[in-house]
Amino acid sequence: MKKDLKTGRGAQINTHNPFHQQHYTVDPEFKEHLHQSGEDTSGNAKTTYTAVYPKTILNRVNSPDIGKTWSMNPYQGCEHGCAYCYARNSHEYWGYSAGTDFEQKILVKKNAPQLLEKAFQKPSWQPEPIMLSGNTDCYQPIEKKLQITRGLLKVLEKYQHPVGIITKNALIQRDVDILKRMAEKRLVKVSISVTTLDEDLRRKLEPRTASVKRRLQTIELLAQNNIPVNVMLAPVIPGLNSHEAMAVAEACSNAGAVKFNYTMVRLNGRVSVLFMDWVQKHFPDRYQKIKHGIEATHGGLLNDSQFGRRMRGEGEYAQQIKQTVALARKTYFAEKNYPDYNCDDFLRVPKGQFSLRI
């Protein structure tokens, strides 16, 4: 292991929060004093969880790149620690860093199921697919204990409301009982993110996510229960996993996935500093190749925020990826069916309940 490399974490540094007027650093001599006294200065401190109580769990999505109208996030921050994660910047709004804070300081919305049911009970609510999560993974490790996501699924099933789930964690297998019943009514679709088939790269890039083997097993289990699975090769990173599109598509199709999609990496906000620092520490020999490859897909920059372009990139390199994915779809997914959501069976008054309104 390389010296000073944080194991089990994606971000290797804690970037400055631009909303803070003060910028704190640790004096090297004081850091050595902490080390000698037994304090943890490695960045591998234990994850902490803080309960927060928002007034709503649903967020309106205004991005034309996404497609769904609503999203909900039972957790803020994500222990999965994906080095490239675009959601890191959102942690700054909570007063934390987009770096190691994002992975170590998790905010928990324990009242999320109650907030969702409250929203469904409003006469003005119109059923539209909700994305779970959209920002951080709803099946990150703490979900095994807290079961907030399972609570949300129970509410969704109760009201027969459609939902789309995206995750990198095999913990979703726990909820197959609910997902199977919802799938029978076309109320759920699952997207499994498979960034690479290289387990060594996965451990470095997405340190606390499910292994490649477990993700393929998850796709297989969902497919066996007739739960439609879309695979996301996301993000495509030039010089790291950009050569894997056909192999990932084949493996996931064989496991039972019925759709294949992708996004190009884009390093928004502090993520550009964090990810390129990660590249420098893990793949110093490929640093320039990866950097220039990303820039080649975003007009010479590491990020592009323009709707309609930011998720796919532009230029010759991005076009090559687009063509490769199109070939993968034609080769491995041409005969497969991906059902539409059912928004017609929403229950304003679930069975066994009676409205008090006259």
PEFEN-V823380 format. One record per residue. SS is DSSP state (alpha for helix, beta for strand, coil for the rest). PHI is phi as a letter, one per 20 degrees, with the letter a starting at -180 (* if undefined). BURIAL is # if it has 9 or more other C-alpha atoms within 8 Angstrom, else .. Layout:
# PEFEN-V823380
ss:SS phi:PHI burial:BURIAL
ss:SS phi:PHI burial:BURIAL
This chain:
# PEFEN-V823380
ss:coil phi:* burial:.
ss:coil phi:f burial:.
ss:coil phi:g burial:.
ss:coil phi:m burial:.
ss:coil phi:e burial:.
ss:coil phi:f burial:#
ss:coil phi:e burial:.
ss:coil phi:m burial:#
ss:coil phi:c burial:#
ss:coil phi:e burial:#
ss:coil phi:f burial:#
ss:coil phi:d burial:#
ss:coil phi:c burial:#
ss:coil phi:d burial:#
ss:coil phi:f burial:#
ss:coil phi:f burial:.
ss:coil phi:e burial:#
ss:coil phi:f burial:.
ss:coil phi:e burial:.
ss:coil phi:e burial:.
ss:coil phi:f burial:.
ss:coil phi:e burial:.
ss:coil phi:d burial:.
ss:coil phi:e burial:.
ss:coil phi:c burial:.
ss:coil phi:d burial:.
ss:coil phi:f burial:.
ss:alpha phi:g burial:.
ss:alpha phi:f burial:.
ss:alpha phi:f burial:.
ss:alpha phi:f burial:#
ss:alpha phi:f burial:.
ss:alpha phi:f burial:.
ss:alpha phi:f burial:#
ss:alpha phi:f burial:#
ss:alpha phi:f burial:.
ss:coil phi:e burial:.
ss:coil phi:n burial:.
ss:coil phi:f burial:.
ss:coil phi:e burial:#
ss:coil phi:d burial:.
ss:coil phi:e burial:.
ss:coil phi:n burial:#
ss:coil phi:d burial:#
ss:coil phi:f burial:.
ss:coil phi:f burial:.
ss:coil phi:f burial:#
ss:beta phi:d burial:.
ss:beta phi:c burial:.
ss:beta phi:c burial:.
ss:beta phi:f burial:.
ss:coil phi:c burial:.
ss:coil phi:c burial:.
ss:coil phi:f burial:.
ss:coil phi:e burial:.
ss:coil phi:b burial:.
ss:coil phi:d burial:#
ss:beta phi:e burial:#
ss:beta phi:c burial:.
ss:beta phi:f burial:.
ss:coil phi:e burial:#
ss:coil phi:d burial:.
ss:coil phi:e burial:.
ss:coil phi:f burial:.
ss:coil phi:f burial:.
ss:coil phi:e burial:.
ss:coil phi:o burial:.
ss:coil phi:e burial:#
ss:coil phi:e burial:#
ss:beta phi:c burial:#
ss:beta phi:c burial:#
ss:beta phi:b burial:#
ss:coil phi:c burial:#
ss:coil phi:f burial:#
ss:beta phi:c burial:#
ss:beta phi:d burial:#
ss:coil phi:n burial:#
ss:coil phi:b burial:#
ss:coil phi:f burial:#
ss:coil phi:g burial:#
ss:coil phi:m burial:#
ss:coil phi:f burial:#
ss:coil phi:f burial:#
ss:coil phi:e burial:#
ss:coil phi:g burial:.
ss:alpha phi:f burial:#
ss:alpha phi:f burial:#
ss:alpha phi:g burial:#
ss:alpha phi:f burial:#
ss:alpha phi:f burial:.
ss:alpha phi:f burial:#
ss:alpha phi:f burial:#
ss:alpha phi:f burial:.
ss:alpha phi:e burial:.
ss:coil phi:n burial:#
ss:coil phi:d burial:#
ss:coil phi:e burial:#
ss:coil phi:f burial:#
ss:coil phi:e burial:#
ss:alpha phi:f burial:#
ss:alpha phi:g burial:#
ss:alpha phi:g burial:#
ss:alpha phi:e burial:#
ss:alpha phi:d burial:#
ss:beta phi:c burial:#
ss:beta phi:d burial:#
ss:beta phi:e burial:#
ss:beta phi:d burial:#
ss:coil phi:d burial:#
ss:coil phi:f burial:#
ss:coil phi:e burial:.
ss:alpha phi:g burial:#
ss:alpha phi:f burial:#
ss:alpha phi:f burial:.
ss:alpha phi:f burial:#
ss:alpha phi:f burial:#
ss:alpha phi:f burial:#
ss:alpha phi:f burial:.
ss:alpha phi:f burial:.
ss:alpha phi:f burial:#
ss:coil phi:e burial:#
ss:coil phi:f burial:.
ss:coil phi:g burial:.
ss:coil phi:e burial:.
ss:coil phi:f burial:.
ss:coil phi:d burial:.
ss:coil phi:f burial:.
ss:coil phi:b burial:#
ss:coil phi:g burial:#
ss:beta phi:d burial:#
ss:beta phi:e burial:#
ss:beta phi:c burial:#
ss:coil phi:d burial:#
ss:coil phi:o burial:#
ss:coil phi:d burial:.
ss:coil phi:c burial:#
ss:coil phi:f burial:#
ss:coil phi:f burial:#
ss:coil phi:d burial:#
ss:coil phi:f burial:#
ss:coil phi:g burial:.
ss:coil phi:f burial:.
ss:alpha phi:f burial:#
ss:alpha phi:g burial:#
ss:alpha phi:e burial:.
ss:alpha phi:e burial:.
ss:coil phi:l burial:.
ss:alpha phi:f burial:#
ss:alpha phi:f burial:#
ss:alpha phi:f burial:.
ss:alpha phi:f burial:#
ss:alpha phi:f burial:#
ss:alpha phi:f burial:#
ss:alpha phi:f burial:#
ss:alpha phi:f burial:#
ss:alpha phi:f burial:#
ss:alpha phi:f burial:#
ss:alpha phi:g burial:#
ss:coil phi:e burial:#
ss:coil phi:l burial:#
ss:coil phi:d burial:#
ss:coil phi:f burial:#
ss:beta phi:b burial:#
ss:beta phi:d burial:#
ss:beta phi:d burial:#
ss:beta phi:c burial:#
ss:beta phi:b burial:#
ss:coil phi:d burial:#
ss:coil phi:d burial:#
ss:alpha phi:f burial:#
ss:alpha phi:g burial:.
ss:alpha phi:g burial:#
ss:alpha phi:g burial:#
ss:alpha phi:g burial:.
ss:alpha phi:d burial:#
ss:alpha phi:g burial:#
ss:alpha phi:g burial:.
ss:alpha phi:f burial:#
ss:alpha phi:f burial:#
ss:alpha phi:f burial:#
ss:alpha phi:f burial:.
ss:alpha phi:f burial:#
ss:alpha phi:f burial:#
ss:alpha phi:f burial:.
ss:coil phi:d burial:.
ss:coil phi:l burial:#
ss:coil phi:d burial:#
ss:beta phi:b burial:#
ss:beta phi:c burial:#
ss:beta phi:c burial:#
ss:beta phi:d burial:#
ss:beta phi:d burial:#
ss:beta phi:e burial:#
ss:coil phi:c burial:#
ss:coil phi:e burial:#
ss:coil phi:a burial:#
ss:coil phi:d burial:#
ss:coil phi:e burial:.
ss:alpha phi:f burial:#
ss:alpha phi:f burial:.
ss:alpha phi:f burial:.
ss:alpha phi:g burial:#
ss:alpha phi:f burial:#
ss:alpha phi:e burial:#
ss:alpha phi:e burial:#
ss:coil phi:c burial:#
ss:coil phi:g burial:#
ss:coil phi:d burial:#
ss:coil phi:e burial:#
ss:coil phi:f burial:#
ss:coil phi:f burial:#
ss:alpha phi:g burial:#
ss:alpha phi:f burial:.
ss:alpha phi:f burial:#
ss:alpha phi:f burial:#
ss:alpha phi:f burial:#
ss:alpha phi:f burial:#
ss:alpha phi:f burial:#
ss:alpha phi:g burial:#
ss:alpha phi:f burial:#
ss:alpha phi:f burial:#
ss:alpha phi:f burial:#
ss:alpha phi:f burial:#
ss:alpha phi:f burial:.
ss:coil phi:d burial:.
ss:coil phi:m burial:#
ss:coil phi:e burial:#
ss:coil phi:f burial:#
ss:beta phi:d burial:#
ss:beta phi:d burial:#
ss:beta phi:e burial:#
ss:beta phi:d burial:#
ss:beta phi:e burial:#
ss:beta phi:b burial:#
ss:beta phi:e burial:#
ss:beta phi:e burial:#
ss:coil phi:d burial:#
ss:coil phi:g burial:#
ss:coil phi:n burial:#
ss:coil phi:d burial:.
ss:coil phi:c burial:#
ss:coil phi:f burial:#
ss:coil phi:e burial:.
ss:coil phi:e burial:#
ss:alpha phi:g burial:#
ss:alpha phi:f burial:#
ss:alpha phi:f burial:.
ss:alpha phi:f burial:#
ss:alpha phi:f burial:#
ss:alpha phi:f burial:#
ss:alpha phi:f burial:#
ss:alpha phi:f burial:#
ss:alpha phi:f burial:#
ss:alpha phi:f burial:.
ss:alpha phi:f burial:#
ss:coil phi:p burial:#
ss:coil phi:f burial:#
ss:coil phi:d burial:#
ss:beta phi:b burial:#
ss:beta phi:c burial:#
ss:beta phi:b burial:#
ss:beta phi:b burial:#
ss:beta phi:c burial:#
ss:beta phi:e burial:#
ss:coil phi:f burial:#
ss:coil phi:b burial:#
ss:coil phi:d burial:#
ss:coil phi:e burial:#
ss:coil phi:l burial:.
ss:coil phi:f burial:#
ss:alpha phi:f burial:#
ss:alpha phi:f burial:#
ss:alpha phi:f burial:.
ss:alpha phi:f burial:#
ss:alpha phi:f burial:#
ss:alpha phi:f burial:#
ss:alpha phi:f burial:#
ss:alpha phi:f burial:#
ss:alpha phi:f burial:#
ss:alpha phi:g burial:#
ss:alpha phi:e burial:.
ss:alpha phi:e burial:.
ss:coil phi:c burial:#
ss:alpha phi:g burial:.
ss:alpha phi:f burial:.
ss:alpha phi:d burial:#
ss:alpha phi:g burial:#
ss:alpha phi:f burial:.
ss:alpha phi:f burial:#
ss:alpha phi:f burial:#
ss:alpha phi:g burial:#
ss:alpha phi:f burial:#
ss:alpha phi:f burial:#
ss:alpha phi:f burial:#
ss:alpha phi:f burial:#
ss:alpha phi:f burial:#
ss:coil phi:e burial:#
ss:coil phi:c burial:#
ss:coil phi:m burial:.
ss:coil phi:n burial:.
ss:coil phi:d burial:#
ss:coil phi:e burial:#
ss:coil phi:b burial:#
ss:coil phi:b burial:#
ss:coil phi:d burial:.
ss:coil phi:f burial:.
ss:coil phi:g burial:#
ss:coil phi:n burial:.
ss:coil phi:c burial:#
ss:coil phi:f burial:#
ss:coil phi:e burial:#
ss:coil phi:d burial:#
ss:coil phi:m burial:#
ss:coil phi:b burial:#
ss:alpha phi:n burial:#
ss:alpha phi:f burial:.
ss:alpha phi:f burial:#
ss:alpha phi:f burial:#
ss:alpha phi:f burial:#
ss:alpha phi:f burial:.
ss:alpha phi:f burial:#
ss:alpha phi:g burial:#
ss:alpha phi:f burial:.
ss:alpha phi:f burial:#
ss:alpha phi:f burial:#
ss:alpha phi:f burial:.
ss:alpha phi:f burial:.
ss:alpha phi:f burial:#
ss:alpha phi:f burial:#
ss:alpha phi:f burial:.
ss:alpha phi:f burial:.
ss:alpha phi:d burial:#
ss:coil phi:c burial:#
ss:coil phi:g burial:.
ss:coil phi:e burial:.
ss:coil phi:d burial:.
ss:coil phi:d burial:.
ss:coil phi:d burial:.
ss:coil phi:f burial:.
ss:coil phi:e burial:.
ss:coil phi:f burial:#
ss:coil phi:e burial:#
ss:coil phi:d burial:#
ss:coil phi:e burial:.
ss:coil phi:d burial:.
ss:coil phi:g burial:#
ss:coil phi:d burial:#
ss:coil phi:f burial:.
ss:coil phi:c burial:#
ss:coil phi:g burial:.
ss:coil phi:g burial:.
ss:coil phi:n burial:.
ss:coil phi:d burial:.
ss:coil phi:c burial:.
ss:coil phi:f burial:.
ss:coil phi:e burial:.
ss:coil phi:f burial:.
ss:coil phi:e burial:.
